[in-house]
Amino acid sequence: MKKVALVSLGCDKNLVDSEVILGKLLTREPCALVSPEEAEVVILNTCAFIEEACQESEAWIRKIVGLKKKHRAKKIVVAGCYVQRFRDSVVSLYPEVDLWVGVNDFPDLPYLLDRVLPKKVVADSPFYLYDHTTERVISGPPYLGFLKIAEGCNNRCSFCVIPAIRGPLRSRSIDSIVREVENFLEMGVKEIILIAQDTASYGVDLYGKRALPDLLKTLDQLLSSEHWLRVLYFSPQGLSEEFLEVFANSKRVVKYLDIPLQHVDPDILVKMNRPAHIEKTFYFLRTMRKSIPQLFLRTTFMVGFPGESESSFQKILLAMEELSFERAGVFAYSEQEGTPASRLFPKVPASLKTQRLKAVRKKQEEIMRKRHRALVGSTVEVIVEKGPLWENNGSSRMLYYLGRSYGDAPDVDCEVKIQTRNKHLKPGTIGTMRVTAGKTYLLEGVL
């Protein structure tokens, strides 16, 4: 039996691709999934969104090459975004790698492994989009399923390389998505997370309109009180009266919306080639605040974009204060070769980027602390992930579990500490917790 290791880097959209690779491999022949140190074949699925992601991919390539030199790994396959982006130079940089596979070619990886190929780089297939019939192995917790509703992106943000790597928007049909959800439910998945480069644009290519509201209404009818449906990567352009109505009234769509703003200064947004009507976005976010109880909003900000003045940056802090996002991520602008933004001036010094990064993180910690304290005494839905665990409490021991609230997405947000007398809760159990304490990154309560 062939010993195979698969390392998946980057976002959960990449994770879905990795799970398809596993599904294809295991369908073709039995494989033992092991660590890279034990494997005969090591497959690395890479990310190349920003400079830090490229550096992480390169570090992993070097690590696996080191294993090969020690005669542990017999074959190295590197797949994904890094390959697609740098396909013209990867062979000369890392000649020890046996095969390079692009973002549209990885479904053929099991067959490519067994062939003698005329070239090492395979990154020229037509645009690929998986569906409900595609072989796939859920690699994470069995109660959690990421569902990619579309691939590619039609937005042309001046700083972003994703359209050049992943291609234009390709949406799956509602029927195909429903079939995959039904597959998830049969497998016991409790939390289904809809993902794409831009979920708000779902359906534009297929149905001639933003069809996410139609999809949410359809899926809402399939799920019971034992399930959560979560939406990630929703661009501000998708905010509309129709979406707000569907989002607010859906019973199983958790009241959490991940809506990356990137910036709030209209001049910077124009340079980013993003919609500059920020007041329209603010109107919808304020409306949601008023109409949806216990709404959790998550956003992402970019600091240090070319031309960002001090007054431009201060607008981010003011927006954070006003809209009081429960969750926020921030990263410094990373210049990507070949993008329109790389030709913009003036550049923001690295030291100033770091300073602004710290200021946004500090502001967000203050906001989260206030938000969590305000939740004390209320009830929130939570999902159990780890436990039972025990903690010494003076002369006694306290039973608790770790999990997430509905306002926390996996890996990127916060944890909850759940006290209970029930020793038999299973991971994936969804229940209501009374909040007893709120810290910056942790809620505590009783289930």
N, C-alpha and C positions, 0 to 999 in steps of 0.2 A: 504494500500500500504506500502510495507516494505521500511524503511528509511535506505539507505546504503551510507557509505562514503568510498572512495578509495583514499589512499595516495600512490603516486608513487615516489620512491627515485631512485637516480642514473642516468644513462645515458638514451639517447633517445631509445636505444634498449630495455631497461626496460620499457620505456613508451609505446612502441608498445605492449608489453605483457600486460600492464595494460589496454590498449584500447581493447585488445582481451577479457580480463576478463569482462570489461564493456559490450562488445557486447554479450558475452555469458549470462551474468546476465539478461540484458534487453530483450533478445530473449526469455528467459525462463519465465519471469514474469515481470509485470510493477514494477519499483522501483523508489523511489524518491531519487535523488542524493543530499546529504546534507553534511554539515561539520561534522567532527568527534564528535564534541560536541553535535550534534543533532541526531546522527545515532543510530539505533538499532544494525546494523552490521557494524563493521569497518574492512576494508581490507587494509593491509599494504603490498605493494610490495617492497621488500628490495634489497639493494646492499651490496656486500661484497668483492669488488675488492681490496681495501686497508684498512689499519687500520682505517683511518678517516671515510670511508664508513661504516664499521662495527659499529663504535661508533655512527654514526648518526642513523643507524638502531636500535641499542639498546636504544638510547634515545627516539625514536618514540615508541618503544614497551612499555617502561616504562610510557610514556605519555598516551598511550591508555589504559594500565592497570589501570592507575589512574582514567580514565573516567569510567571504568567498576566498580571500587570500589565505585564510587559516584553514581552508578546505572543509569548511562546515556547510556553506551553501554552494550547490552545484550550478544553480541557475538563478539569475536576478532579472525580474521584470519590473519596470517602472511604468506606471500608467497615469492617466489623468491630466489635470490642467497644466502642470509644469511641462509635461511632454508636448502638449498641443501648442503651448506658447513658445517653447524654445526648441522645437523639433529640428531646426537646421543646425544647431550647435551641440546638442547633447552627446552625440556619439564621440566627438573629439574631446569633450570635457570628461566623460566617464566611459572610456572604452571597455571597462570590465563588465558593464551592464550588457546582458544578453539580448534583451528585447525592450523596446520603447513603444508604448501603445497609447494612442490618443483618446480623447473623450468620446469619440463616436465609434471606436474600434474595440473597446474592452469587452463587448459581448462575445467577440470571436476569440478571446484570449485562450480558452481551453484548446481550441484547434490550432492556434498559432504556436502554442507551446510544443506541439508534437511535430511541427513542420520545420524543414530546413528552408529558411527564407533568404531571398536574394539581398535583402537589406534589413538592418536592425530596427528601423523606425517605421511603424505602421500607424499613420495618422492622417489618412486621406479618404476615409469612408464618408458616405452621405450622413447628414445629421440624424442622430439616433434619439429615439424616445421609447422608453419601456412602457409596458401596459400590464393589465391584470393577468395576462397569460405568461408573463416572463418569469423564469425560474429565479427565485430569490430566497435567501436565508436571513431571517431576522437575527442580527448578531448581538443586540443589546438585551435589556430586560424584556421578558416575554409579554409584559403588560403594556409595552410602549412601541408604537409603530409610526414611522415617518412615511408620509405618502406624498410623492412628488407629483403635483397636478399639472406641471408644465416644465418645459426645459427652454433655456435660452432667454434672451431679453431684447426687446425692441427699443428700450431706453438707451440713450447715448450719453450718459453722464461723462463729462470730459475727463474725469480722473480714473475711469473704470475700464479694465481690460476684459471683463466677462463677456460682452457681446462678441469680441474678437476671438475668444476662446470657445465659447459655447454656442455661438450662432444666434439666429433670430428666435423669437418666441414660437414655441410649438406646444399647443395645449392638448391634453388628453380629453377624450369625450367624457361627459358626465356618466354615461353608462359604464365605461371602463373603470372610472374611479369608484363608482358604486360597487362594482364587482370586487375590486380590491378591498374595499371596506368590509364587504361581506366575508371575504377571505380572512381578514384580520379578526373579525368577530368570532369566526369558527376557531381561530387559534387562541382565543382568550385575551386579545389585546383590549385594554381598557382606555388608554389615552391615544387618540389618533391626531397626528400633527400634520397639517397641510403645509407644504413647502413648495417653493419655486424661487427663481431669481426675483420675481415680482408677482406675488399671488394676486395683487389687485388687478393685474392685466389679464388674468386667466380668461380664456375664451375669446379674446379680441380677434385672434386669427381664425378661430374655428366657427364662432357664432356671430361675429361681427359686432360684438359688444362685450363689456365687462360682465362676465357671467358668474362671478363668484357668488353673488346673492342667490342665484338660482341653484348653484351647487350646494350652498349651505342649507337652503330650505329642504333640498332633497335628502341630504345626509342627516339632517336633524330628525327626520321621520324614521330613520333606521335605528337610531341609538336609544338606549334606555337610561335610567338614572344611574346605572353602573358605569357609564362612559363619559369621557370628555372629548370634545373636539376643539382643537386649538389652531389658530391661524398665525403664521409667522411671515415676515418679510413682505409686509403690505405697504406699498408706496403711497404717499399722500394723494397722488392723482386719482386714486380709487375711491376717495371719500365722496359720498353722495347721500342724498336723502334716502334713496332706495337701500343702499348698503347699511346705513345706520338703523333703519327700521328692521331689516332682517337680522342684523347682528344683535340688536336689543331684544328682539322677540324670540330668538332661537333658544330652546330650552337646554340643549347640550353643548352649544358653543360657549366655551368659558369666556367670561367677561374680561378678557385680556387681549390687547391688540398691540402687536409689534409694528411700529410705524416709523421707519428710519427717516428723520428729517434731514440729517447731515449738516444743515445750517439753517439760519433764520434771517440772515441779511439778504434782501432781494438782490443786491449787486453781486454778492458772492454766489448766490444761487444761479444767476444768469451765467456767470463764469463757469459754474459747474455744469451748465446746460441742463439744469433742473427747473421745474416750474417755479416762477418767482412770486406767484400770488400767495404769499405766506399768510396773509390775513384771512383768506378763504380757508386755508388749512386750520388756522387757529379757530375760526368760527365753528367748524365741524367738531374740533376737539373740545371746545367749550360746551357745545350742544351735547356731546356724549357725556361729559362730566355731569351735566344737569339731569340728563334723562336716564342714565344707567347707574343704579346704586352699586357701590363698591367696585367700580371700574378700575382695572389696572392698566395703565398705559406704559409701554416701553418704547424708547426711541434710541437712536444712535446719532452722535454728533462727531463731526470731523473738525479738528482745529489745525491751524497752520496752513490752510489752503493759500495759494499765491494771491497776494493782494489783500489778505485779511488784516485789516487795521485793528488797532485797539478798540475803537468804537464798534467795529464789526463783531469782534469777539465778545464784547460786553453784551451784545444783543442775545447771545446764547445764554449767558447767565441770567439775564432778565426773563427770557422765555422759560427757563427752567424754574425760576421763582414763581412765575405766574401760573404755568400749567402743572407744575409740581408732579413731574413724571415719577410714578412708583419705581420704575426701573429705567436705567439708561446706561448705554455703553458709549465710550468715547475713544477715539484713536487719532493719532497725529497723521496728517496728510503724508502719504508716501508716494514720491514721484515715480511713475511707471513709464518707462521708455516707450515712445511711440504714441502716447495718448495726447490729446489736445492740451490737457492741463500742463503737461511737461514743458510746453512752450510759453507758458504764461509767466509774467513778472509783475511786481517784485516778489522774490522768494522770501519766505519767512524763515529766519534763522532757527537752527535746530534747538538752541537753548530756549528760545521763546516758545517754540512748539511744546517743549517739555513743561515749561512754566504754565502754559495754558491748559495742558493736559491735566496737570495736578490741580489746577483751580476748578476745573469742571468736576473732577472726581471728588474733591472736597465738598463742593456744592451738592453733588448728588448724595453723598453720605449724610449730609445734614437733612436733606429732604426725606431720605429713606427712614432716618431715625424718627422724624416727626410723623411720617405716615404710619410706621409700625406702632408707635405709641398710641396713635389715634385708633388703632384697631383693637386695643385691649378692651375686653368686655364684649366684643362682638363675636359672631360666629363666621367661620370661613370653611369652604370645602377644601379638603386636603386629600392627597394620594400618598399611601404608605409605600416606602421604597426599601428601607433597611430595618431589621430588627427581628425578634425582640432583642433589646439591649438593656444593660443594667448599669446603674450609676449609684455609687455610695452617697447616701444622704444622712450624714450623722451616724446614728446607730442602726439605721435601716438602709435597705436598698430600694431604689426606685426603678420601676419598669418604664421603658420608653421606646419609641420608634423614631426614625428619621424619615422625612418625606418632603413634599412640596405643597404649597397652596396652589389654588387655581391661578393665582397671579404670578406663578413662577414657572418658566419654561426650563426643560432639562439642560443642565450643564452651564447655562449662562446667567441664571438668576439665583435666588436664595433658597435656604432650607427651612423646614419647620421641625421643631422638636415636639413630639406628641407623647403626652403622658396618658396612660390607660392601665386598667387592670386586666385587659384582655391579652393573654399570652399567645393567642392563636391567629392574630391578624396576618394576612398574607400580603406580600408585595403586590401592588396594584389595587388594593382595597381603597375605595373612595368613600369618605365619610365627612361628617361635619365636626369641626373642632372649635371649642370656645377658646379665644385667645386670652392668655393670662399675662404675657410679657412680650414686649417688642423691642428688639435690638436692631442694630443697623443691618446685619445680614442674616438674622435669625428670628423667627417667630416661635413662641412657645405656647402650648395650650393643652387642653384636655379633650380627648376624643370620647 
